[in-house]
Amino acid sequence: MAASIKIVKSSDDEEDGPAIENKHDICSVCVEKESRYTCPRCNIRYCSLPCYKHKKHEGCSESFYKDWVMDEMKEHTASPEEKQKVLEMLAREHEQQEEDLDDDDDNPSLAERMEDLDLDKDAAEVWKRLTAQEKEEFAQMMKDGRLANLVSIWTPWWMAKSASSLVQEASGNGLPEGFPPHLTDVPDINQLLKSKPSADVKHNVVNVISAYAFVTRLHNGDHLEYAVECSEELLQVCGVLKHGENYPGPKEAVHAVIQQVHKEGSGFVVPSSFPVVVMGDVIRILRGHRLSPFGAVLSALSDTVALLKAASKELKKGGKRRRKRKPKPTEDGDQPEADFDKQLFLAKRKLTFLLSWTERYGMCLAQLCDELSLELECLKSEAAETRSLQTTVEQALKSGKLHTQGAKVEEVTQDAELPSSAVQSEN
C-alpha cells in the first residue's frame, strides 16, 4: 500500500485498544477528548474515526482512501480478455436500450389508442385495440375480483332489501320497489293450448331465468342499454329460447346455462364463483315475495321480453351494432349471423307462452327450491374443496415441493393430505 496508519500502543493499556502517546495531548479535531492516534500523512493528533473523517481533516483522509483504492486497482488489473468482455456487455446493453426506445415509439400508448372511441358504446372496438398483455391482465382482474373494486357493482332487484323484507313497500304497479313491471297483454294459457301443458314447462322457466340472471349480472344491470348484444348473449346460453330445448329437472336447466357459459369459444370470462351465484339467483327469484308468490318470476320473464323488444327496435333503426362477436357456425349448420330478427321473434313468442303458463301454474315453481338448494350446497362444497386444493398446490409450488413428475406429485399429495381424487397421474 502507498500509505498506512501508524498506531502507537502503550504497554500498560492493551485491553483498552490503542493507547495515547501522550495522555495530556488533546484531539486536534474535536478539542475535547484525549488523542489516541496520529495521522501518518499530516501527523495531526485525533481521538476517533469520526474525527479522522471530519471536515477539518477531510482533505488528508480522502487522499488516503484514494491512494488505497488506486493501489488496490493496480494489484487487480484486468486482462485484455476481461476488458473485451466488459466492452461487449456494455455494447449489448446499449443496443437493447435503443431497441426498447424504438418499440416505445412504434407502439402508441393506451390513451392514444382509445382517443377517438366512445368507451361506453364502442366496447368491442376497445377490446380489439388492447394488446395481448392488456387483455390477459383484464381477464385476470375479472377472475380475482380486482375489477369489482373499480366498478360500482349493481345490486340485482331480486337481491334488494325490498325483495326479502317482511314489511314491504309496494311501488305503483303493486310490486316491491325496483321489480320490473309485469307484461300486461299476456293471453290466457287456455287460449294457447287445447290440452294441459307438459310438466317440464316449469323446468324451461328455470332455464330462462338462469340465462336472464347471468346476462343482467354480466352487464351490471345495464342490459337494456345494450339490448342487441345482451339479446345475442341471452340466446347463446339459453337452450329453451334458442333451440327449444326441454329439461327433465330444475338443476339440469340451470347447469345447461352454466355449461354454455363455460363452453370453449363462448367468449365469456366469469369468476370461479359463477355457478354458485347463478344457482342462488334462481332460488331467490323462484321463492318470490310476500306481495306475490311468483311475482319475481313474472318480473324476470317480463324484463326478458322488454330486452328482446328493445333489441328488435334497435335493429330496425340501423342494426349497426348487430353481432359484435362473430362465432363460427354451429355443428348443425346454424349460421349465427343469419335470421337474427327471426330468432328474436320466436324467442318473444316462447316467452309469451311461459308468462301465460306462469300466471296460471306459477304456484308450483316454489316447490323446485328444495332441490335447487341442495344442489347449491353441493356447488359450495365443491368450490371450497377447489379453493383448498388450489391453496395447497400454490404453497407446494412456492416451497419447491411440486414437480411435473408423477412420483413427485404423489409425494406432495401425501404430505399435504389431499383427497385421493385431487391429484391424478399424468400418465
Salt bridges, closest charged atoms under 4 A:
GLU21 OE1 - ARG45 NH2 3.83
ASP25 OD2 - ARG45 NH1 2.73
ASP67 OD2 - ARG41 NH1 2.93
GLU98 OE2 - HIS94 NE2 2.94
ASP116 OD1 - ARG129 NH1 2.68
GLU125 OE2 - ARG129 NE 3.14
GLU134 OE2 - ARG113 NH2 2.85
ASP144 OD2 - ARG146 NE 2.89
ASP188 OD1 - ARG360 NH2 2.91
ASP200 OD1 - HIS203 ND1 3.56
GLU229 OE1 - LYS324 NZ 3.42
GLU233 OE1 - HIS219 NE2 2.55
GLU233 OE2 - ARG325 NH1 3.48
ASP281 OD2 - ARG217 NE 2.61
ASP303 OD2 - HIS223 NE2 2.94
GLU314 OE2 - ARG321 NH1 2.97
ASP334 OD2 - LYS242 NZ 3.84
GLU375 OE2 - HIS255 NE2 2.78
GLU377 OE2 - LYS380 NZ 3.94
